[in-house]
Amino acid sequence: MDTIRAQAEQVHEMQDYIDAQYGGPGRGWFRIVSSPAEVRKVAGEGKLAVTIGIETSEPFGCGLRDGVPQCTEADIDRGLDEVYAMGVRQMIVTHKFDNAFGGVRFDGGIQGVAVNVGNFLGTGKFWEAEPCTGPEHDNELLSVGDGPAEALAALPPGVTTPVYPSGPLCNTRGLTPLGEHMVRGMIDRGMIVDIDHMGVKTAEDTLRILEAEKYSGVVSSHSWTDPLNYERIYALGGFVAAYASSLQDDPKKEDFISTWRKARDMRSDGYYFGFGYGADTNGFGPQARPRANAANNPLHYPYTTFDGGTVMDRQRTGERVFDLNVDGVAQYGLIPDWIEDMRNVAGADGDQIVEDMSRGAEAYLQMWERVAK
């Protein structure tokens, strides 16, 4: 929580710095907003409206230790009031480690072993898994003993590591009573519930509450829920953004365009539709690499943006020139190139996917307007 407070302070310092470059308070293009009305005002001025969200494993100190929650309902209420006053309007309820609110969606592969070791160090237990009872499932687990020595070295001597069966598995933990209090507290404040990183059971319990309340304030921000939940999110009037992954990937795996196609098929006719992307730029989140066939079918520079308004060439930072075909999405300046490449790779769907993405901000805003207090 100290880190969250520091980041909230620093993002305002960033806004102040940008203001200073443009003539003083309120003059810069980077505007932190806390209501849909502020978004529309800022966007109407041609500036960037920035919202604040939280993604952390133990909000308000609500960790878990040997099955015992490390917070109370009063802690949750105080915590929600504090972050709401900071301007936070969207939150992830569970992240990498099981917490007092519920169980997480497992990380898979070698990364999953490292995170599972962290779950043990933080909670006193490794993830507990069981066969799923429905079509939704969490990510496939690698048994901890099969992980890298560097991860296992963090464990105390003599710890017995779990062995997981192959096949679809689900976290045994669902939404706890404290988790329900958290979700209902967010509803009461008009906040947006991000169900990414919730295990199947936790997401199911949360969606049932939101459906009973007919609450539109729900999102999947970066492909960390089972895609079968998209239809329920859209039926509520919520919003989906896919992880900003490669555009041409292993055919056995999802890529951004195929995720968009499936999500579009699930959309609700009752609500304005737009699609988003979650870059998720952090140590664990790889950005889109160059396409495997980029050498034979490259993005051609310069190109004109989809709205016809700007001619874009290779992005330059100092003496370094970046090329999507070679560097992939090496930094945020390559996002426009990635979107243009998407338009080309999607073929007959190219104009539609970019149109849907250009509608994403409005779709998110309308969702927020339905729940804002």
C-alpha positions as a Markdown table, in Angstrom:
| # | Residue | x | y | z |
|---|---|---|---|---|
| 1 | Met | 0.0 | 0.0 | 0.0 |
| 2 | Asp | 2.9 | 2.3 | 0.6 |
| 3 | Thr | 4.0 | 1.7 | -3.0 |
| 4 | Ile | 0.5 | 2.5 | -4.2 |
| 5 | Arg | 0.4 | 5.7 | -2.3 |
| 6 | Ala | 3.8 | 6.7 | -3.7 |
| 7 | Gln | 2.7 | 5.9 | -7.3 |
| 8 | Ala | -0.5 | 8.0 | -6.8 |
| 9 | Glu | 1.6 | 10.9 | -5.7 |
| 10 | Gln | 4.1 | 10.4 | -8.5 |
| 11 | Val | 1.5 | 10.4 | -11.3 |
| 12 | His | 0.3 | 13.8 | -10.1 |
| 13 | Glu | 3.9 | 15.0 | -10.1 |
| 14 | Met | 4.1 | 13.8 | -13.7 |
| 15 | Gln | 1.0 | 15.8 | -14.5 |
| 16 | Asp | 2.5 | 18.9 | -12.8 |
| 17 | Tyr | 5.8 | 18.4 | -14.8 |
| 18 | Ile | 3.9 | 18.2 | -18.1 |
| 19 | Asp | 1.8 | 21.3 | -17.1 |
| 20 | Ala | 5.0 | 23.2 | -16.5 |
| 21 | Gln | 6.2 | 22.5 | -20.0 |
| 22 | Tyr | 3.0 | 23.9 | -21.5 |
| 23 | Gly | 2.7 | 27.1 | -19.5 |
| 24 | Gly | 1.4 | 26.2 | -16.0 |
| 25 | Pro | -1.2 | 24.4 | -14.0 |
| 26 | Gly | -3.9 | 22.8 | -16.2 |
| 27 | Arg | -2.2 | 23.6 | -19.5 |
| 28 | Gly | -0.6 | 20.2 | -20.2 |
| 29 | Trp | -2.1 | 17.4 | -22.3 |
| 30 | Phe | -1.9 | 14.8 | -19.5 |
| 31 | Arg | -5.0 | 15.1 | -17.3 |
| 32 | Ile | -5.8 | 12.8 | -14.4 |
| 33 | Val | -9.6 | 12.4 | -14.2 |
| 34 | Ser | -11.9 | 10.8 | -11.6 |
| 35 | Ser | -15.4 | 11.0 | -13.3 |
| 36 | Pro | -16.9 | 10.4 | -16.7 |
| 37 | Ala | -17.8 | 14.1 | -16.9 |
| 38 | Glu | -14.2 | 15.1 | -16.5 |
| 39 | Val | -13.2 | 12.6 | -19.2 |
| 40 | Arg | -15.6 | 14.2 | -21.7 |
| 41 | Lys | -14.4 | 17.7 | -20.8 |
| 42 | Val | -10.7 | 16.7 | -21.2 |
| 43 | Ala | -11.3 | 14.8 | -24.4 |
| 44 | Gly | -13.3 | 17.7 | -25.8 |
| 45 | Glu | -10.2 | 19.9 | -25.3 |
| 46 | Gly | -8.1 | 17.4 | -27.3 |
| 47 | Lys | -6.1 | 16.2 | -24.3 |
| 48 | Leu | -5.5 | 12.7 | -22.8 |
| 49 | Ala | -7.8 | 11.7 | -20.0 |
| 50 | Val | -5.9 | 9.4 | -17.5 |
| 51 | Thr | -7.7 | 7.2 | -15.0 |
| 52 | Ile | -6.0 | 5.5 | -12.0 |
| 53 | Gly | -6.4 | 1.8 | -11.2 |
| 54 | Ile | -4.9 | -0.6 | -8.8 |
| 55 | Glu | -3.4 | -4.1 | -9.5 |
| 56 | Thr | -1.8 | -5.6 | -6.5 |
| 57 | Ser | -2.0 | -8.9 | -4.6 |
| 58 | Glu | -2.8 | -7.6 | -1.1 |
| 59 | Pro | -5.0 | -4.5 | -1.3 |
| 60 | Phe | -5.4 | -2.8 | 2.1 |
| 61 | Gly | -3.1 | -5.5 | 3.7 |
| 62 | Cys | -5.7 | -8.2 | 2.9 |
| 63 | Gly | -3.3 | -11.0 | 2.6 |
| 64 | Leu | -3.7 | -14.6 | 3.8 |
| 65 | Arg | -1.5 | -16.5 | 6.2 |
| 66 | Asp | -2.1 | -20.2 | 6.9 |
| 67 | Gly | -5.7 | -19.7 | 5.9 |
| 68 | Val | -6.2 | -16.7 | 8.2 |
| 69 | Pro | -7.2 | -13.4 | 6.6 |
| 70 | Gln | -4.9 | -10.5 | 7.5 |
| 71 | Cys | -7.7 | -7.8 | 7.4 |
| 72 | Thr | -11.2 | -7.1 | 8.5 |
| 73 | Glu | -14.3 | -5.6 | 6.9 |
| 74 | Ala | -13.4 | -2.3 | 8.6 |
| 75 | Asp | -10.0 | -2.4 | 7.0 |
| 76 | Ile | -11.6 | -2.9 | 3.6 |
| 77 | Asp | -14.0 | 0.1 | 4.1 |
| 78 | Arg | -11.2 | 2.4 | 5.2 |
| 79 | Gly | -9.0 | 1.2 | 2.3 |
| 80 | Leu | -11.7 | 1.8 | -0.3 |
| 81 | Asp | -12.4 | 5.2 | 1.1 |
| 82 | Glu | -8.7 | 6.1 | 1.0 |
| 83 | Val | -8.1 | 4.9 | -2.6 |
| 84 | Tyr | -11.3 | 6.5 | -3.9 |
| 85 | Ala | -10.1 | 9.8 | -2.4 |
| 86 | Met | -6.9 | 9.3 | -4.4 |
| 87 | Gly | -9.0 | 9.1 | -7.6 |
| 88 | Val | -8.9 | 5.3 | -8.0 |
| 89 | Arg | -12.0 | 4.1 | -9.9 |
| 90 | Gln | -10.9 | 0.6 | -11.1 |
| 91 | Met | -9.4 | -2.2 | -9.1 |
| 92 | Ile | -8.2 | -5.8 | -9.5 |
| 93 | Val | -9.4 | -7.8 | -6.5 |
| 94 | Thr | -7.0 | -10.7 | -6.7 |
| 95 | His | -3.7 | -10.6 | -8.5 |
| 96 | Lys | -0.8 | -13.1 | -8.3 |
| 97 | Phe | -1.2 | -14.6 | -4.9 |
| 98 | Asp | -4.3 | -16.0 | -3.1 |
| 99 | Asn | -5.5 | -13.3 | -0.7 |
| 100 | Ala | -8.3 | -12.7 | 1.8 |
| 101 | Phe | -10.7 | -12.0 | -1.0 |
| 102 | Gly | -10.4 | -15.3 | -3.0 |
| 103 | Gly | -8.3 | -17.5 | -5.2 |
| 104 | Val | -6.2 | -16.4 | -8.2 |
| 105 | Arg | -6.0 | -17.6 | -11.8 |
| 106 | Phe | -2.8 | -19.5 | -11.9 |
| 107 | Asp | 0.2 | -18.4 | -13.9 |
| 108 | Gly | 1.3 | -21.2 | -16.2 |
| 109 | Gly | 4.7 | -22.8 | -17.0 |
| 110 | Ile | 8.0 | -21.8 | -15.5 |
| 111 | Gln | 6.7 | -18.3 | -14.6 |
| 112 | Gly | 3.9 | -20.1 | -12.7 |
| 113 | Val | 6.4 | -22.0 | -10.6 |
| 114 | Ala | 8.1 | -18.8 | -9.5 |
| 115 | Val | 4.7 | -17.2 | -8.7 |
| 116 | Asn | 3.6 | -20.3 | -6.8 |
| 117 | Val | 6.7 | -20.2 | -4.7 |
| 118 | Gly | 5.8 | -16.6 | -4.0 |
| 119 | Asn | 2.3 | -17.7 | -3.0 |
| 120 | Phe | 3.8 | -20.2 | -0.5 |
| 121 | Leu | 6.2 | -17.5 | 0.9 |
| 122 | Gly | 3.4 | -15.0 | 1.3 |
| 123 | Thr | 0.5 | -17.2 | 2.4 |
| 124 | Gly | 2.1 | -20.3 | 3.9 |
| 125 | Lys | 0.6 | -22.6 | 1.2 |
| 126 | Phe | 1.1 | -23.5 | -2.4 |
| 127 | Trp | -1.8 | -23.1 | -4.8 |
| 128 | Glu | -4.4 | -25.9 | -4.4 |
| 129 | Ala | -6.0 | -27.2 | -7.5 |
| 130 | Glu | -8.8 | -29.5 | -8.5 |
| 131 | Pro | -10.5 | -30.7 | -11.7 |
| 132 | Cys | -12.9 | -28.0 | -13.0 |
| 133 | Thr | -16.6 | -28.7 | -12.9 |
| 134 | Gly | -17.4 | -26.6 | -16.0 |
| 135 | Pro | -15.9 | -25.5 | -19.3 |
| 136 | Glu | -14.0 | -22.5 | -17.8 |
| 137 | His | -10.5 | -23.3 | -16.4 |
| 138 | Asp | -7.5 | -21.7 | -15.0 |
| 139 | Asn | -4.1 | -21.8 | -16.6 |
| 140 | Glu | -2.3 | -25.2 | -16.7 |
| 141 | Leu | 0.0 | -25.7 | -13.8 |
| 142 | Leu | 3.5 | -27.0 | -13.7 |
| 143 | Ser | 4.4 | -29.0 | -10.6 |
| 144 | Val | 6.6 | -26.9 | -8.4 |
| 145 | Gly | 9.4 | -29.5 | -8.2 |
| 146 | Asp | 9.8 | -29.3 | -12.0 |
| 147 | Gly | 10.7 | -25.6 | -11.8 |
| 148 | Pro | 14.1 | -23.9 | -12.0 |
| 149 | Ala | 16.5 | -24.2 | -9.2 |
| 150 | Glu | 16.6 | -20.4 | -8.8 |
| 151 | Ala | 12.9 | -20.4 | -7.8 |
| 152 | Leu | 13.2 | -23.5 | -5.6 |
| 153 | Ala | 16.1 | -22.0 | -3.7 |
| 154 | Ala | 13.8 | -19.4 | -2.2 |
| 155 | Leu | 11.9 | -22.1 | -0.3 |
| 156 | Pro | 12.8 | -23.1 | 3.3 |
| 157 | Pro | 14.6 | -26.5 | 3.6 |
| 158 | Gly | 12.4 | -29.6 | 3.8 |
| 159 | Val | 9.3 | -28.1 | 2.2 |
| 160 | Thr | 7.2 | -30.7 | 0.3 |
| 161 | Thr | 6.3 | -29.3 | -3.1 |
| 162 | Pro | 3.0 | -30.1 | -4.8 |
| 163 | Val | 2.6 | -32.3 | -7.9 |
| 164 | Tyr | -0.3 | -31.3 | -10.1 |
| 165 | Pro | -2.1 | -33.6 | -12.7 |
| 166 | Ser | -2.3 | -32.6 | -16.3 |
| 167 | Gly | -5.6 | -31.4 | -17.8 |
| 168 | Pro | -7.9 | -28.5 | -17.0 |
| 169 | Leu | -7.5 | -27.4 | -13.3 |
| 170 | Cys | -9.2 | -24.8 | -11.2 |
| 171 | Asn | -8.1 | -23.0 | -8.0 |
| 172 | Thr | -10.1 | -24.6 | -5.1 |
| 173 | Arg | -10.7 | -21.1 | -3.6 |
| 174 | Gly | -13.6 | -19.0 | -4.5 |
| 175 | Leu | -14.8 | -15.6 | -3.4 |
| 176 | Thr | -14.7 | -15.3 | 0.4 |
| 177 | Pro | -17.1 | -13.4 | 2.6 |
| 178 | Leu | -14.4 | -10.6 | 2.8 |
| 179 | Gly | -14.2 | -10.8 | -1.0 |
| 180 | Glu | -17.9 | -10.3 | -1.3 |
| 181 | His | -17.7 | -7.3 | 1.1 |
| 182 | Met | -14.9 | -5.9 | -1.2 |
| 183 | Val | -17.0 | -6.3 | -4.4 |
| 184 | Arg | -20.1 | -4.8 | -2.8 |
| 185 | Gly | -18.1 | -1.9 | -1.4 |
| 186 | Met | -16.8 | -1.2 | -4.9 |
| 187 | Ile | -20.4 | -1.3 | -6.2 |
| 188 | Asp | -21.5 | 1.1 | -3.5 |
| 189 | Arg | -18.9 | 3.6 | -4.6 |
| 190 | Gly | -19.5 | 3.2 | -8.3 |
| 191 | Met | -16.1 | 1.7 | -8.9 |
| 192 | Ile | -15.2 | -0.7 | -11.8 |
| 193 | Val | -14.5 | -4.3 | -10.9 |
| 194 | Asp | -11.7 | -5.9 | -13.0 |
| 195 | Ile | -12.1 | -9.7 | -12.9 |
| 196 | Asp | -8.7 | -10.4 | -14.5 |
| 197 | His | -6.5 | -12.6 | -12.3 |
| 198 | Met | -9.5 | -14.1 | -10.5 |
| 199 | Gly | -9.6 | -17.9 | -10.5 |
| 200 | Val | -12.6 | -19.5 | -12.2 |
| 201 | Lys | -14.5 | -19.9 | -8.9 |
| 202 | Thr | -13.7 | -16.4 | -7.7 |
| 203 | Ala | -14.8 | -14.9 | -11.0 |
| 204 | Glu | -18.0 | -17.0 | -11.1 |
| 205 | Asp | -18.9 | -15.8 | -7.6 |
| 206 | Thr | -18.2 | -12.2 | -8.5 |
| 207 | Leu | -20.1 | -12.3 | -11.8 |
| 208 | Arg | -23.1 | -13.7 | -9.9 |
| 209 | Ile | -23.1 | -10.7 | -7.6 |
| 210 | Leu | -22.8 | -8.3 | -10.4 |
| 211 | Glu | -25.6 | -10.0 | -12.4 |
| 212 | Ala | -27.9 | -9.9 | -9.4 |
| 213 | Glu | -27.2 | -6.2 | -9.0 |
| 214 | Lys | -27.4 | -5.6 | -12.8 |
| 215 | Tyr | -24.1 | -3.8 | -12.4 |
| 216 | Ser | -22.3 | -2.7 | -15.6 |
| 217 | Gly | -19.0 | -1.7 | -14.0 |
| 218 | Val | -17.0 | -4.8 | -14.9 |
| 219 | Val | -14.0 | -5.3 | -17.1 |
| 220 | Ser | -11.5 | -7.8 | -18.3 |
| 221 | Ser | -8.5 | -5.6 | -18.9 |
| 222 | His | -5.7 | -7.8 | -20.3 |
| 223 | Ser | -6.8 | -11.4 | -21.1 |
| 224 | Trp | -6.5 | -12.8 | -17.5 |
| 225 | Thr | -10.0 | -14.3 | -17.2 |
| 226 | Asp | -11.3 | -17.3 | -19.1 |
| 227 | Pro | -12.6 | -16.0 | -22.4 |
| 228 | Leu | -15.9 | -17.7 | -21.8 |
| 229 | Asn | -16.6 | -15.0 | -19.3 |
| 230 | Tyr | -16.6 | -12.3 | -22.0 |
| 231 | Glu | -20.2 | -13.0 | -23.0 |
| 232 | Arg | -21.4 | -12.4 | -19.4 |
| 233 | Ile | -19.3 | -9.2 | -19.1 |
| 234 | Tyr | -20.9 | -7.9 | -22.3 |
| 235 | Ala | -24.4 | -8.9 | -21.2 |
| 236 | Leu | -23.9 | -6.7 | -18.1 |
| 237 | Gly | -22.7 | -3.8 | -20.3 |
| 238 | Gly | -19.1 | -4.2 | -19.3 |
| 239 | Phe | -15.9 | -3.8 | -21.3 |
| 240 | Val | -13.2 | -6.2 | -22.6 |
| 241 | Ala | -9.6 | -5.4 | -23.5 |
| 242 | Ala | -7.3 | -8.1 | -24.8 |
| 243 | Tyr | -3.6 | -8.5 | -24.0 |
| 244 | Ala | -1.5 | -6.7 | -26.6 |
| 245 | Ser | 0.0 | -9.8 | -27.9 |
| 246 | Ser | 1.6 | -10.8 | -31.2 |
| 247 | Leu | -0.5 | -10.6 | -34.3 |
| 248 | Gln | 0.7 | -13.8 | -35.9 |
| 249 | Asp | 1.5 | -16.4 | -33.3 |
| 250 | Asp | 1.5 | -20.2 | -32.8 |
| 251 | Pro | -1.7 | -21.3 | -34.4 |
| 252 | Lys | -2.5 | -23.4 | -31.4 |
| 253 | Lys | -2.5 | -20.3 | -29.2 |
| 254 | Glu | -4.6 | -17.2 | -29.1 |
| 255 | Asp | -3.3 | -14.0 | -30.6 |
| 256 | Phe | -4.8 | -10.5 | -30.5 |
| 257 | Ile | -6.9 | -10.7 | -33.7 |
| 258 | Ser | -8.4 | -14.1 | -32.9 |
| 259 | Thr | -9.3 | -12.9 | -29.4 |
| 260 | Trp | -11.0 | -9.9 | -30.9 |
| 261 | Arg | -13.0 | -12.0 | -33.3 |
| 262 | Lys | -14.3 | -14.3 | -30.5 |
| 263 | Ala | -15.1 | -11.3 | -28.3 |
| 264 | Arg | -17.0 | -9.5 | -31.1 |
| 265 | Asp | -19.2 | -12.6 | -31.6 |
| 266 | Met | -20.1 | -12.4 | -27.9 |
| 267 | Arg | -20.9 | -8.7 | -27.8 |
| 268 | Ser | -24.4 | -7.6 | -26.6 |
| 269 | Asp | -26.6 | -5.7 | -29.0 |
| 270 | Gly | -27.9 | -3.7 | -26.1 |
| 271 | Tyr | -24.7 | -1.7 | -25.6 |
| 272 | Tyr | -22.3 | 0.4 | -27.6 |
| 273 | Phe | -19.4 | -1.9 | -28.7 |
| 274 | Gly | -15.7 | -1.1 | -28.7 |
| 275 | Phe | -12.6 | -3.1 | -28.0 |
| 276 | Gly | -9.5 | -2.3 | -26.0 |
| 277 | Tyr | -5.9 | -3.5 | -25.5 |
| 278 | Gly | -3.9 | -4.0 | -22.3 |
| 279 | Ala | -0.2 | -3.5 | -22.8 |
| 280 | Asp | 0.5 | -4.8 | -19.3 |
| 281 | Thr | 4.1 | -3.4 | -19.5 |
| 282 | Asn | 6.0 | -4.9 | -16.6 |
| 283 | Gly | 8.7 | -7.4 | -15.9 |
| 284 | Phe | 6.5 | -10.4 | -16.5 |
| 285 | Gly | 4.5 | -9.1 | -19.5 |
| 286 | Pro | 6.3 | -9.6 | -22.9 |
| 287 | Gln | 5.2 | -7.2 | -25.6 |
| 288 | Ala | 4.4 | -8.2 | -29.2 |
| 289 | Arg | 7.5 | -9.6 | -30.9 |
| 290 | Pro | 8.1 | -9.2 | -34.7 |
| 291 | Arg | 5.8 | -11.4 | -36.8 |
| 292 | Ala | 7.4 | -14.6 | -38.0 |
| 293 | Asn | 6.8 | -13.6 | -41.6 |
| 294 | Ala | 7.7 | -9.9 | -41.2 |
| 295 | Ala | 10.7 | -10.2 | -43.5 |
| 296 | Asn | 8.4 | -11.4 | -46.4 |
| 297 | Asn | 5.3 | -9.4 | -45.5 |
| 298 | Pro | 6.5 | -6.3 | -43.6 |
| 299 | Leu | 4.7 | -3.3 | -42.3 |
| 300 | His | 5.7 | -0.7 | -44.9 |
| 301 | Tyr | 7.0 | 2.7 | -43.8 |
| 302 | Pro | 5.9 | 5.4 | -44.0 |
| 303 | Tyr | 2.2 | 4.7 | -43.6 |
| 304 | Thr | -0.9 | 6.8 | -43.2 |
| 305 | Thr | -2.9 | 6.3 | -40.0 |
| 306 | Phe | -6.3 | 4.6 | -40.3 |
| 307 | Asp | -8.2 | 8.0 | -39.9 |
| 308 | Gly | -6.2 | 9.4 | -42.8 |
| 309 | Gly | -4.8 | 12.2 | -40.7 |
| 310 | Thr | -1.2 | 11.5 | -40.1 |
| 311 | Val | 1.8 | 10.1 | -42.0 |
| 312 | Met | 4.0 | 8.0 | -39.7 |
| 313 | Asp | 7.5 | 6.9 | -40.3 |
| 314 | Arg | 9.8 | 4.8 | -38.1 |
| 315 | Gln | 9.9 | 6.0 | -34.5 |
| 316 | Arg | 13.1 | 7.7 | -33.5 |
| 317 | Thr | 14.4 | 8.2 | -30.0 |
| 318 | Gly | 17.8 | 10.0 | -29.9 |
| 319 | Glu | 20.0 | 8.2 | -32.4 |
| 320 | Arg | 18.0 | 5.0 | -32.2 |
| 321 | Val | 15.5 | 4.2 | -35.0 |
| 322 | Phe | 12.9 | 1.6 | -34.2 |
| 323 | Asp | 11.2 | -0.7 | -36.8 |
| 324 | Leu | 8.3 | -2.9 | -35.8 |
| 325 | Asn | 9.4 | -5.6 | -38.3 |
| 326 | Val | 12.7 | -6.0 | -36.5 |
| 327 | Asp | 12.1 | -4.8 | -32.9 |
| 328 | Gly | 8.5 | -5.7 | -32.3 |
| 329 | Val | 6.7 | -3.4 | -29.8 |
| 330 | Ala | 9.9 | -2.4 | -28.0 |
| 331 | Gln | 8.3 | 0.6 | -26.3 |
| 332 | Tyr | 5.1 | 2.6 | -26.3 |
| 333 | Gly | 6.1 | 4.6 | -29.4 |
| 334 | Leu | 5.6 | 1.4 | -31.4 |
| 335 | Ile | 1.9 | 1.0 | -30.5 |
| 336 | Pro | 0.7 | 2.9 | -33.6 |
| 337 | Asp | 2.8 | 0.7 | -35.8 |
| 338 | Trp | 1.4 | -2.4 | -34.1 |
| 339 | Ile | -2.2 | -1.2 | -34.8 |
| 340 | Glu | -1.4 | -0.4 | -38.5 |
| 341 | Asp | 0.2 | -3.8 | -38.8 |
| 342 | Met | -2.9 | -5.3 | -37.2 |
| 343 | Arg | -5.1 | -3.7 | -39.9 |
| 344 | Asn | -3.0 | -5.3 | -42.6 |
| 345 | Val | -2.7 | -8.7 | -41.0 |
| 346 | Ala | -6.4 | -9.0 | -40.3 |
| 347 | Gly | -7.1 | -8.9 | -44.0 |
| 348 | Ala | -10.8 | -8.4 | -44.8 |
| 349 | Asp | -11.4 | -7.7 | -41.1 |
| 350 | Gly | -8.7 | -5.1 | -40.9 |
| 351 | Asp | -10.9 | -2.0 | -41.1 |
| 352 | Gln | -13.4 | -3.5 | -38.7 |
| 353 | Ile | -10.9 | -4.3 | -35.9 |
| 354 | Val | -9.4 | -0.9 | -36.1 |
| 355 | Glu | -12.8 | 0.7 | -36.1 |
| 356 | Asp | -13.8 | -1.3 | -33.0 |
| 357 | Met | -10.6 | -0.3 | -31.2 |
| 358 | Ser | -11.2 | 3.4 | -32.1 |
| 359 | Arg | -14.5 | 3.0 | -30.4 |
| 360 | Gly | -13.0 | 1.5 | -27.3 |
| 361 | Ala | -12.6 | 4.7 | -25.2 |
| 362 | Glu | -16.3 | 5.6 | -25.8 |
| 363 | Ala | -17.4 | 2.1 | -24.9 |
| 364 | Tyr | -15.5 | 2.2 | -21.7 |
| 365 | Leu | -16.8 | 5.6 | -20.9 |
| 366 | Gln | -20.4 | 4.7 | -21.4 |
| 367 | Met | -19.9 | 1.7 | -19.1 |
| 368 | Trp | -18.4 | 3.9 | -16.5 |
| 369 | Glu | -21.3 | 6.4 | -16.9 |
| 370 | Arg | -23.8 | 3.7 | -16.1 |
| 371 | Val | -22.3 | 3.1 | -12.6 |
| 372 | Ala | -20.5 | 6.3 | -11.5 |
| 373 | Lys | -21.8 | 7.9 | -8.3 |
